[in-house]
Amino acid sequence: MERRNFSAFFICLLLLPLLSLPARAEITVEASLSKNSFPVDSAAKLTIIVTGARSADITLKEIEGLQFHSRGQSSRINIINGSYSSSISNLYIVQPLQPGTYTIPPISITTGKETVQTEPITFEVTGIGQGSQPNNPNTHTLASKNNIAFILVSEIGRHYTGEIVPLRIKAYFNRKYRWEPISSPPALKADGVVMSPLSNEPEQNQEQLKGVIYHVLSWNTTLSGIKAGRHPILFELDATLLLQQQRSRAPFGGNSPFGDSLFDSFFGGLQRKPIKVTSPELHFEAVEPPEKGRPENFTGAIGDFQLTVNAFPQEVEVGEPITLTLEITGKGNFDRVESPLFPATSDWKTYSPTTDYSSQKTYPFGKKLFEQAIVSKNSSLKHIPPLSFSYFDPEKGSYITVASAPIAVNIAKPDSPINLQQSVHTATAVKPQSAQPAAEAVESIKGLAPLHLETGTFHQSIMPLYKRLWFLAAVGCCILLLLFDFFFRLRLSNQEKHPELQLQKRRQELLAGDLDKLSQAKDSGDGSLFLALCRQSIQQQLGLLWQIKGSAISLADIKDKLGHTTDLIEIFAAAEQAAYGTSKLSSETMQIYFEQLKKELEELI
């Protein structure tokens, strides 16, 4: 009895501390951010503490412009004076992608069947190097974005629409930082202004600005305003900054066990930080060329140009072509340079010019070449009239017209008169005596087709080829040949797919031939021949059916495979007996054998 009382007393002592625990601990959550403001190239710690639970499911919503990286979970249990408490801590790294003001919405935390939420957290992300920095001397900090990378361009000024404006773009990268090689040149952000393509291999050098050494990439390009107005422009370049990523802290608090940033630099990886390298916002002002004094032949060319005109050959006969070579050189917007117009006159016949443009290394200098064929109609002509070209000089602010000098030519009369306005209905061909010299002169002109001075054959009407009878007949024959070939190939394909049909057809043909021979032997009354033919026909048909040689088939084979009920056994036995001796058959017996043989073999087929 005393032993039982002692056991009950000991159990009560063990349960006494647990009586002070509440039936259900209250669950509380708390979320905190290590910084309320930090730069975009840095990060902050988000700590979520759940008290009163041993496990919890945390749901973090995605936020545009932010990335959350989990850094693990830790738990803590406290028993003080019989009071029990537990908590769970979850650590996240908040990495911003761009500056701005962000709010982390309430975070849902599920413990068992209960779900609780944290309070929202608002913080600010500043530009590179603009936020507050931690006091840790081992932390890699950035001075300012302008000291890291920026773009400078040469002076732009005020220009005319269509004018080619030379521009030099320089991208500066601070040498104190590590950079990935750029993958694309700067891009122009503007409306109403276009830029010529940039090279993928820029000039590279080093420059020092305000005591800072920069690695500089340079591009030479041009801008051109396509409409009048004051247009804001901006240059952007995508670059990637490589930052040293520090090793994570010791799992039990404190700094790295090495205690030196040298080990962090050696063992830590590199963090890629995409940034936008931009230029200050500039303004490109474009105005239209003045209306006053604008020549009629002005096509929009702006710059400084020269015109050169040559003619070849300069000694021709009436009706022979002369090639004009018009060369425009200089600097400016050659896309607006067009061929000078040949003066309108009844003495010359002109053709459309061809164009060839070649740019020089020192853009916008270039050369545009035009070739135009002209034909004289009058032998009294002594000169090719001057040709003019007008452009606008932006430096002088005025229109300039350049003209070529008249080119002397010698145009002779042909040996026989040439009527250039021949009537088609007369069908009268004019054959000049000097056709051969003209052809030789034309052949000497490169790229110019010979001038035909003879008319061809005239027809009252022209019938299309597809309406001609011989063409329709040829097409019909081709269609018939195609159909014949199609059905022939289809038949061959069916025969290859069904060889049994070919075998059946062959057996039917052999049987028909054998029956004809048997009928002739029966009609002649020759019993020996009739039985021999019966034996041969049975062996052929059964050989094809059993895929063996027909002459090797014996009476025993027939009995073994066909049984004793077939009439072929009787006929084959009579034929074998007749083969070793004489046998006489009556006409009635031959008729019976003939009908039985025909019936049995047709059933086998």
C-alpha positions as CSV (number, residue, x, y, z in Angstrom):
1,M,0.0,0.0,0.0
2,E,2.8,2.4,0.8
3,R,4.5,1.5,-2.4
4,R,1.4,2.5,-4.4
5,N,1.1,5.8,-2.6
6,F,4.8,6.6,-3.4
7,S,4.3,5.9,-7.1
8,A,1.3,8.2,-7.3
9,F,3.2,10.9,-5.5
10,F,6.1,10.6,-8.0
11,I,3.8,10.9,-11.0
12,C,2.2,14.0,-9.6
13,L,5.6,15.6,-9.2
14,L,6.4,14.9,-12.9
15,L,3.1,16.3,-14.1
16,L,3.2,19.4,-11.9
17,P,5.4,21.6,-14.3
18,L,3.1,20.8,-17.2
19,L,0.0,22.0,-15.3
20,S,1.3,25.6,-15.7
21,L,1.3,25.3,-19.6
22,P,-1.7,26.9,-21.3
23,A,-4.1,24.6,-23.1
24,R,-3.3,26.4,-26.4
25,A,-0.4,28.8,-26.9
26,E,-1.2,32.1,-28.6
27,I,0.4,32.4,-32.0
28,T,2.0,35.8,-32.9
29,V,4.0,36.8,-36.0
30,E,6.3,39.7,-36.7
31,A,8.1,40.8,-40.0
32,S,10.9,43.3,-40.0
33,L,13.2,44.7,-42.6
34,S,16.8,45.6,-41.8
35,K,16.7,48.9,-43.8
36,N,14.0,51.3,-44.6
37,S,16.1,52.8,-47.5
38,F,18.9,51.3,-49.5
39,P,20.4,51.6,-53.0
40,V,19.5,49.3,-55.9
41,D,22.9,47.7,-55.9
42,S,22.5,46.6,-52.3
43,A,20.0,44.3,-50.5
44,A,18.1,44.1,-47.2
45,K,17.3,41.3,-44.8
46,L,13.6,40.4,-44.2
47,T,13.1,38.5,-40.9
48,I,9.8,36.7,-40.2
49,I,9.4,35.4,-36.6
50,V,6.5,33.1,-35.7
51,T,6.0,32.6,-31.9
52,G,3.9,29.9,-30.4
53,A,4.3,27.3,-33.2
54,R,6.9,24.7,-34.0
55,S,6.2,24.7,-37.8
56,A,4.7,27.3,-40.2
57,D,4.1,27.7,-43.9
58,I,5.0,31.1,-45.2
59,T,3.5,32.5,-48.5
60,L,5.4,35.4,-50.1
61,K,3.7,37.2,-52.9
62,E,5.6,38.1,-56.0
63,I,6.3,41.9,-56.3
64,E,7.4,43.4,-59.6
65,G,10.9,44.9,-59.2
66,L,11.9,42.8,-56.2
67,Q,13.3,39.3,-55.7
68,F,13.2,37.3,-52.5
69,H,15.9,34.7,-51.7
70,S,15.4,32.4,-48.8
71,R,18.4,32.1,-46.5
72,G,17.1,29.4,-44.2
73,Q,15.1,28.8,-41.0
74,S,15.9,28.5,-37.4
75,S,13.9,27.5,-34.3
76,R,14.1,28.3,-30.6
77,I,12.6,26.7,-27.5
78,N,12.6,28.4,-24.1
79,I,11.6,26.8,-20.7
80,I,12.0,29.3,-17.9
81,N,10.5,28.5,-14.5
82,G,8.2,25.9,-16.0
83,S,7.1,28.4,-18.7
84,Y,7.4,27.0,-22.2
85,S,7.7,29.0,-25.4
86,S,8.8,28.3,-29.0
87,S,9.5,30.5,-32.0
88,I,10.6,30.1,-35.7
89,S,12.7,32.6,-37.6
90,N,12.8,32.7,-41.4
91,L,15.4,34.9,-43.1
92,Y,15.0,36.3,-46.6
93,I,17.3,38.5,-48.7
94,V,15.3,41.3,-50.5
95,Q,17.1,42.2,-53.8
96,P,15.7,45.2,-55.8
97,L,15.9,45.3,-59.6
98,Q,15.2,49.0,-60.0
99,P,14.8,52.1,-57.8
100,G,11.4,53.1,-56.4
101,T,9.1,52.9,-53.4
102,Y,7.9,49.4,-52.6
103,T,5.4,47.9,-50.1
104,I,5.6,44.3,-49.0
105,P,1.9,43.3,-48.5
106,P,0.8,41.3,-45.5
107,I,2.5,37.9,-45.4
108,S,0.2,34.9,-44.8
109,I,1.5,32.4,-42.3
110,T,-0.3,29.1,-41.8
111,T,0.3,27.0,-38.6
112,G,-1.9,24.0,-38.4
113,K,-5.5,25.1,-39.1
114,E,-4.9,28.7,-38.3
115,T,-3.7,31.5,-40.7
116,V,-2.2,34.8,-39.5
117,Q,-0.8,37.8,-41.3
118,T,2.0,40.3,-40.8
119,E,1.8,44.0,-41.1
120,P,2.7,45.6,-44.5
121,I,6.3,46.9,-44.8
122,T,7.1,50.0,-46.9
123,F,10.6,50.9,-47.9
124,E,12.5,52.9,-50.5
125,V,15.1,51.8,-53.1
126,T,17.4,54.6,-54.3
127,G,19.8,54.8,-57.3
128,I,23.2,53.2,-57.2
129,G,25.2,54.5,-54.3
130,Q,22.5,56.9,-53.1
131,G,21.1,55.0,-50.2
132,S,22.4,54.6,-46.7
133,Q,25.3,52.3,-46.4
134,P,26.1,50.0,-43.4
135,N,28.9,50.8,-41.1
136,N,30.7,47.5,-41.8
137,P,34.1,48.5,-43.4
138,N,34.2,45.3,-45.3
139,T,31.1,46.1,-47.3
140,H,31.7,47.1,-50.9
141,T,30.1,50.4,-51.6
142,L,29.5,52.5,-54.7
143,A,30.1,56.2,-54.7
144,S,27.4,57.4,-57.2
145,K,26.0,56.3,-60.5
146,N,27.6,59.2,-62.4
147,N,31.0,58.0,-61.2
148,I,30.4,54.5,-62.4
149,A,29.3,54.8,-66.0
150,F,27.8,57.5,-68.2
151,I,27.5,58.6,-71.8
152,L,28.7,61.9,-73.3
153,V,28.0,63.2,-76.8
154,S,29.4,66.0,-78.9
155,E,27.5,69.3,-79.3
156,I,24.4,69.0,-81.4
157,G,23.0,72.5,-82.0
158,R,20.3,73.6,-84.5
159,H,20.0,72.0,-87.9
160,Y,17.7,71.6,-90.9
161,T,15.4,68.7,-91.6
162,G,17.3,66.1,-93.7
163,E,20.7,67.5,-92.8
164,I,23.4,65.0,-91.9
165,V,24.8,66.0,-88.5
166,P,28.1,64.3,-87.5
167,L,28.1,63.0,-83.9
168,R,30.6,61.3,-81.6
169,I,29.3,59.2,-78.7
170,K,31.5,58.2,-75.8
171,A,30.6,55.7,-73.1
172,Y,32.6,56.0,-69.9
173,F,33.1,53.1,-67.5
174,N,34.9,53.5,-64.2
175,R,38.0,51.3,-64.0
176,K,37.5,50.7,-60.3
177,Y,34.7,48.3,-61.2
178,R,34.5,45.1,-63.2
179,W,32.3,45.0,-66.3
180,E,31.1,42.4,-68.6
181,P,31.8,43.2,-72.3
182,I,28.9,45.0,-73.9
183,S,26.7,43.1,-76.3
184,S,25.2,46.0,-78.2
185,P,26.0,49.6,-79.0
186,P,24.1,52.6,-77.6
187,A,20.5,53.1,-78.7
188,L,18.8,56.4,-79.5
189,K,15.6,57.2,-77.7
190,A,14.0,59.9,-79.7
191,D,11.0,60.8,-81.9
192,G,11.6,62.7,-85.1
193,V,15.3,62.0,-85.2
194,V,17.1,59.1,-86.8
195,M,20.7,57.8,-86.3
196,S,22.9,55.9,-88.7
197,P,23.8,52.3,-87.5
198,L,26.7,52.1,-85.0
199,S,29.6,49.8,-85.4
200,N,29.9,46.7,-83.1
201,E,33.6,47.4,-82.7
202,P,34.0,50.9,-81.1
203,E,37.2,52.7,-80.5
204,Q,38.7,52.0,-77.1
205,N,40.9,54.2,-75.0
206,Q,41.3,55.6,-71.4
207,E,40.5,59.1,-70.2
208,Q,40.8,60.8,-66.8
209,L,38.0,63.0,-65.6
210,K,38.2,64.8,-62.3
211,G,40.9,62.4,-61.1
212,V,38.9,59.3,-62.0
213,I,40.2,57.0,-64.8
214,Y,37.6,55.6,-67.1
215,H,37.6,53.0,-69.9
216,V,36.0,54.8,-72.9
217,L,34.2,53.3,-75.9
218,S,33.7,55.8,-78.8
219,W,31.4,55.7,-81.8
220,N,31.3,58.1,-84.8
221,T,27.8,58.4,-86.3
222,T,25.3,60.9,-87.7
223,L,21.9,62.2,-86.8
224,S,19.2,63.6,-89.1
225,G,15.9,65.3,-88.2
226,I,13.0,63.9,-90.2
227,K,10.5,66.5,-89.1
228,A,10.7,70.1,-87.8
229,G,10.6,70.7,-84.1
230,R,12.6,70.6,-80.9
231,H,13.0,66.9,-80.1
232,P,14.3,65.5,-76.8
233,I,16.9,62.7,-77.4
234,L,18.6,60.3,-75.0
235,F,21.2,57.6,-75.5
236,E,21.0,54.4,-73.6
237,L,23.4,51.5,-73.3
238,D,22.8,48.1,-71.5
239,A,25.8,47.2,-69.3
240,T,26.4,44.6,-66.6
241,L,28.3,45.5,-63.5
242,L,30.2,42.6,-61.7
243,L,30.0,43.0,-57.9
244,Q,31.9,40.9,-55.4
245,Q,29.4,38.7,-53.6
246,Q,30.2,38.3,-49.9
247,R,30.1,35.0,-48.2
248,S,27.2,34.3,-45.9
249,R,27.5,34.9,-42.2
250,A,28.3,32.2,-39.7
251,P,25.2,30.1,-39.0
252,F,25.4,30.9,-35.2
253,G,25.8,34.6,-35.6
254,G,28.8,36.8,-35.7
255,N,31.1,37.5,-38.7
256,S,32.8,35.1,-41.0
257,P,35.1,32.7,-39.1
258,F,38.0,33.9,-41.2
259,G,37.3,37.5,-40.0
260,D,38.9,39.1,-43.1
261,S,37.4,40.4,-46.3
262,L,40.4,39.0,-48.2
263,F,38.8,35.5,-47.8
264,D,35.5,36.9,-48.9
265,S,37.1,38.2,-52.0
266,F,38.8,34.9,-52.7
267,F,36.0,32.5,-51.9
268,G,33.0,34.7,-52.8
269,G,31.4,34.8,-56.3
270,L,30.6,37.6,-58.6
271,Q,27.1,39.1,-58.7
272,R,25.9,40.4,-62.0
273,K,24.0,43.7,-61.7
274,P,22.4,44.9,-65.0
275,I,22.4,48.7,-65.2
276,K,21.3,51.3,-67.8
277,V,24.1,53.7,-68.8
278,T,22.5,56.9,-70.1
279,S,23.4,60.3,-71.4
280,P,21.9,63.6,-70.2
281,E,18.7,64.5,-72.0
282,L,19.6,66.6,-75.0
283,H,17.4,68.5,-77.5
284,F,17.8,68.3,-81.3
285,E,16.2,71.3,-83.0
286,A,15.3,70.8,-86.7
287,V,13.9,73.5,-89.0
288,E,12.7,73.3,-92.6
289,P,14.8,74.9,-95.3
290,P,13.4,78.3,-96.2
291,E,10.7,78.5,-98.9
292,K,12.2,81.8,-100.2
293,G,14.5,81.2,-103.1
294,R,13.9,77.5,-103.3
295,P,14.7,76.3,-106.9
296,E,12.2,74.2,-108.8
297,N,14.7,71.3,-109.2
298,F,15.5,71.1,-105.5
299,T,14.8,67.6,-104.2
300,G,15.8,68.0,-100.6
301,A,19.6,67.6,-100.9
302,I,21.4,69.4,-98.0
303,G,25.1,69.7,-97.8
304,D,27.9,70.7,-100.1
305,F,28.0,69.0,-103.5
306,Q,29.8,69.2,-106.9
307,L,28.5,68.2,-110.3
308,T,30.5,66.7,-113.2
309,V,29.0,65.7,-116.6
310,N,30.6,63.7,-119.4
311,A,29.3,62.4,-122.7
312,F,30.4,59.4,-124.8
313,P,30.7,59.1,-127.8
314,Q,30.7,62.7,-129.0
315,E,30.6,61.8,-132.7
316,V,27.5,60.0,-133.7
317,E,24.8,59.9,-136.4
318,V,21.2,60.8,-136.0
319,G,19.5,58.0,-134.1
320,E,22.6,56.7,-132.4
321,P,22.7,56.8,-128.5
322,I,25.0,59.0,-126.4
323,T,25.7,58.0,-122.8
324,L,25.7,60.9,-120.3
325,T,27.7,60.2,-117.1
326,L,26.6,62.6,-114.2
327,E,28.7,62.4,-111.1
328,I,27.7,64.2,-107.9
329,T,30.3,64.3,-105.1
330,G,30.6,66.0,-101.7
331,K,29.1,65.6,-98.3
332,G,25.4,65.5,-97.2
333,N,22.3,63.5,-97.4
334,F,22.9,61.5,-100.6
335,D,19.5,59.7,-100.2
336,R,17.9,63.0,-101.3
337,V,20.2,63.5,-104.3
338,E,18.5,62.7,-107.6
339,S,19.6,62.8,-111.2
340,P,19.6,66.3,-112.8
341,L,16.7,66.6,-115.3
342,F,17.7,66.8,-119.0
343,P,16.1,69.9,-120.5
344,A,12.8,69.2,-122.2
345,T,13.3,69.6,-126.0
346,S,12.1,68.0,-129.2
347,D,15.6,67.7,-130.5
348,W,16.6,64.9,-128.0
349,K,15.0,61.6,-126.9
350,T,15.9,60.7,-123.3
351,Y,15.8,57.5,-121.3
352,S,15.6,56.9,-117.5
353,P,18.9,57.1,-115.8
354,T,20.6,54.3,-113.7
355,T,22.0,55.1,-110.2
356,D,25.1,53.9,-108.3
357,Y,26.1,55.2,-104.9
358,S,29.4,54.6,-103.1
359,S,30.1,56.1,-99.6
360,Q,33.6,57.0,-98.4
361,K,35.2,56.1,-95.1
362,T,34.8,59.6,-93.8
363,Y,31.0,59.6,-93.8
364,P,28.9,61.7,-94.8
365,F,31.3,62.1,-97.8
366,G,30.3,60.1,-100.8
367,K,29.7,59.9,-104.6
368,K,26.6,59.2,-106.6
369,L,26.8,58.3,-110.2
370,F,24.0,58.5,-112.8
371,E,24.1,57.1,-116.4
372,Q,21.5,58.3,-118.9
373,A,21.1,57.5,-122.6
374,I,20.1,60.3,-125.0
375,V,19.4,60.0,-128.7
376,S,19.6,63.0,-131.1
377,K,16.9,63.6,-133.6
378,N,18.5,66.5,-135.5
379,S,21.9,66.6,-137.2
380,S,22.1,70.4,-136.7
381,L,22.7,70.0,-133.0
382,K,26.2,71.1,-131.9
383,H,26.1,70.9,-128.1
384,I,24.5,68.9,-125.3
385,P,22.6,71.5,-123.2
386,P,23.8,72.2,-119.7
387,L,22.4,70.2,-116.8
388,S,21.9,71.7,-113.3
389,F,21.6,70.5,-109.8
390,S,20.3,72.4,-106.7
391,Y,21.0,71.8,-103.0
392,F,20.8,73.7,-99.8
393,D,24.1,74.7,-98.0
394,P,23.4,74.7,-94.2
395,E,26.6,76.6,-93.5
396,K,25.7,79.5,-95.8
397,G,22.0,79.2,-95.2
398,S,21.1,79.5,-98.9
399,Y,20.3,77.5,-102.0
400,I,23.0,76.8,-104.5
401,T,22.6,75.7,-108.1
402,V,25.5,74.1,-109.9
403,A,25.4,73.6,-113.7
404,S,27.6,71.8,-116.2
405,A,29.0,73.5,-119.3
406,P,27.6,72.6,-122.7
407,I,29.3,69.6,-124.2
408,A,30.3,69.8,-127.9
409,V,29.1,66.9,-130.1
410,N,29.3,66.1,-133.8
411,I,26.1,64.6,-135.1
412,A,26.1,63.5,-138.8
413,K,23.2,62.7,-141.1
414,P,22.7,59.0,-141.8
415,D,23.2,57.7,-145.4
416,S,19.5,57.1,-145.7
417,P,16.7,59.0,-143.9
418,I,15.3,57.6,-140.7
419,N,11.7,58.1,-139.8
420,L,11.5,57.8,-136.0
421,Q,7.7,58.0,-136.1
422,Q,7.0,55.0,-138.4
423,S,3.4,53.9,-138.6
424,V,2.7,50.4,-137.3
425,H,0.0,49.8,-139.9
426,T,2.2,50.4,-142.9
427,A,4.5,47.6,-141.8
428,T,7.3,49.3,-143.8
429,A,10.7,48.6,-142.4
430,V,13.5,51.2,-142.9
431,K,16.9,49.8,-143.4
432,P,19.6,52.4,-143.0
433,Q,22.9,51.9,-144.9
434,S,24.9,52.7,-141.8
435,A,23.4,50.0,-139.6
436,Q,26.6,48.1,-139.2
437,P,28.7,51.1,-138.0
438,A,25.9,52.0,-135.6
439,A,25.9,48.5,-134.2
440,E,29.7,48.7,-133.7
441,A,29.3,52.0,-131.9
442,V,26.6,50.7,-129.6
443,E,28.7,47.6,-128.7
444,S,31.4,49.9,-127.5
445,I,29.1,51.4,-125.0
446,K,29.1,49.3,-121.9
447,G,25.8,48.3,-120.5
448,L,23.7,49.9,-123.3
449,A,21.4,47.7,-125.4
450,P,21.7,48.2,-129.2
451,L,19.2,50.4,-130.9
452,H,17.0,48.5,-133.4
453,L,16.4,50.5,-136.5
454,E,14.5,47.7,-138.4
455,T,11.0,46.7,-137.8
456,G,9.9,43.1,-137.3
457,T,7.0,41.1,-138.6
458,F,3.5,42.6,-138.0
459,H,0.4,40.5,-137.2
460,Q,-3.3,41.5,-137.3
461,S,-3.9,39.7,-134.0
462,I,-2.0,37.9,-131.4
463,M,-3.3,34.6,-130.1
464,P,-2.1,33.5,-126.7
465,L,-0.1,30.2,-126.6
466,Y,-2.6,28.4,-124.5
467,K,-5.3,29.0,-127.2
468,R,-3.3,27.4,-130.0
469,L,-4.6,24.0,-131.3
470,W,-1.2,22.4,-131.4
471,F,-0.4,23.5,-127.9
472,L,-3.7,22.0,-126.6
473,A,-3.1,18.8,-128.5
474,A,0.4,18.5,-126.9
475,V,-1.0,19.2,-123.4
476,G,-3.7,16.5,-124.0
477,C,-1.1,13.9,-125.1
478,C,0.9,14.7,-122.0
479,I,-2.1,14.3,-119.8
480,L,-3.0,10.9,-121.4
481,L,0.6,9.7,-120.9
482,L,0.5,10.7,-117.3
483,L,-2.8,8.9,-116.8
484,F,-1.5,5.8,-118.5
485,D,1.7,5.8,-116.4
486,F,-0.4,6.4,-113.3
487,F,-2.7,3.4,-113.9
488,F,0.2,1.2,-115.0
489,R,2.0,2.0,-111.7
490,L,-1.2,1.5,-109.8
491,R,-1.6,-2.0,-111.3
492,L,2.0,-2.9,-110.6
493,S,1.6,-1.8,-107.0
494,N,-1.6,-3.9,-106.6
495,Q,0.2,-6.9,-108.0
496,E,3.1,-6.5,-105.6
497,K,0.6,-6.1,-102.7
498,H,-1.4,-9.2,-103.7
499,P,0.8,-11.9,-105.2
500,E,-1.9,-14.5,-104.6
501,L,-4.0,-12.9,-107.3
502,Q,-1.2,-13.3,-109.8
503,L,-0.8,-17.0,-108.8
504,Q,-4.6,-17.6,-109.1
505,K,-4.6,-15.9,-112.6
506,R,-1.8,-18.1,-113.7
507,R,-3.5,-21.3,-112.5
508,Q,-6.7,-20.3,-114.3
509,E,-4.7,-19.8,-117.5
510,L,-2.9,-23.2,-117.2
511,L,-6.2,-24.9,-116.4
512,A,-7.9,-23.4,-119.4
513,G,-5.1,-24.6,-121.7
514,D,-5.1,-28.1,-120.2
515,L,-8.9,-28.4,-120.6
516,D,-8.6,-27.5,-124.2
517,K,-6.0,-30.2,-124.8
518,L,-8.1,-32.7,-122.8
519,S,-11.2,-31.8,-124.9
520,Q,-9.2,-32.5,-128.1
521,A,-7.9,-35.8,-126.8
522,K,-11.4,-36.8,-125.7
523,D,-12.9,-35.9,-129.1
524,S,-10.2,-37.9,-130.9
525,G,-10.9,-41.0,-128.7
526,D,-7.2,-41.3,-127.6
527,G,-7.5,-42.7,-124.0
528,S,-3.8,-42.9,-123.3
529,L,-3.2,-39.3,-124.3
530,F,-6.3,-38.2,-122.3
531,L,-5.1,-39.9,-119.1
532,A,-1.5,-38.5,-119.6
533,L,-2.9,-35.0,-119.9
534,C,-5.1,-35.6,-116.8
535,R,-2.1,-36.6,-114.8
536,Q,0.0,-33.6,-116.1
537,S,-2.8,-31.1,-115.3
538,I,-3.3,-32.5,-111.8
539,Q,0.4,-32.3,-111.0
540,Q,0.7,-28.7,-112.3
541,Q,-2.3,-27.4,-110.4
542,L,-1.4,-29.1,-107.1
543,G,2.3,-28.1,-107.5
544,L,1.4,-24.4,-107.8
545,L,-1.0,-24.8,-104.9
546,W,1.5,-26.6,-102.6
547,Q,4.5,-24.6,-103.8
548,I,6.4,-27.7,-104.9
549,K,7.6,-29.2,-108.1
550,G,4.6,-30.7,-110.0
551,S,6.4,-33.8,-111.4
552,A,7.3,-34.9,-107.9
553,I,3.7,-35.3,-106.8
554,S,2.6,-38.9,-106.4
555,L,-0.7,-40.6,-105.7
556,A,0.3,-41.0,-102.0
557,D,0.8,-37.3,-101.7
558,I,-2.7,-36.6,-103.1
559,K,-4.2,-39.1,-100.7
560,D,-2.3,-37.6,-97.8
561,K,-3.2,-34.0,-98.4
562,L,-6.6,-34.2,-100.1
563,G,-8.0,-37.3,-98.4
564,H,-9.8,-40.2,-100.1
565,T,-13.0,-38.4,-101.0
566,T,-11.8,-36.5,-104.0
567,D,-12.3,-37.8,-107.5
568,L,-8.8,-36.8,-108.5
569,I,-7.5,-39.9,-106.8
570,E,-9.4,-42.2,-109.1
571,I,-8.4,-40.2,-112.2
572,F,-4.7,-40.0,-111.1
573,A,-4.6,-43.7,-110.3
574,A,-6.0,-44.6,-113.7
575,A,-3.5,-42.2,-115.3
576,E,-0.6,-43.9,-113.5
577,Q,-1.8,-47.4,-114.5
578,A,-2.1,-46.3,-118.1
579,A,1.5,-45.0,-117.9
580,Y,2.8,-48.5,-117.2
581,G,0.5,-50.4,-119.5
582,T,-2.1,-50.0,-122.1
583,S,-5.5,-48.7,-121.1
584,K,-8.6,-48.2,-123.1
585,L,-11.3,-45.7,-122.1
586,S,-14.7,-45.4,-123.5
587,S,-16.0,-42.0,-124.6
588,E,-18.5,-42.0,-121.7
589,T,-15.7,-42.6,-119.2
590,M,-13.5,-39.9,-120.7
591,Q,-16.5,-37.5,-120.5
592,I,-17.0,-38.4,-116.8
593,Y,-13.3,-38.0,-116.0
594,F,-13.2,-34.7,-117.9
595,E,-16.2,-33.2,-115.9
596,Q,-14.8,-34.5,-112.6
597,L,-11.3,-33.1,-113.3
598,K,-12.7,-29.7,-114.3
599,K,-14.9,-29.5,-111.2
600,E,-12.2,-30.6,-108.7
601,L,-9.5,-28.3,-110.1
602,E,-11.7,-25.3,-110.4
603,E,-12.7,-25.7,-106.7
604,L,-9.0,-25.8,-105.8
605,I,-8.4,-22.5,-107.6
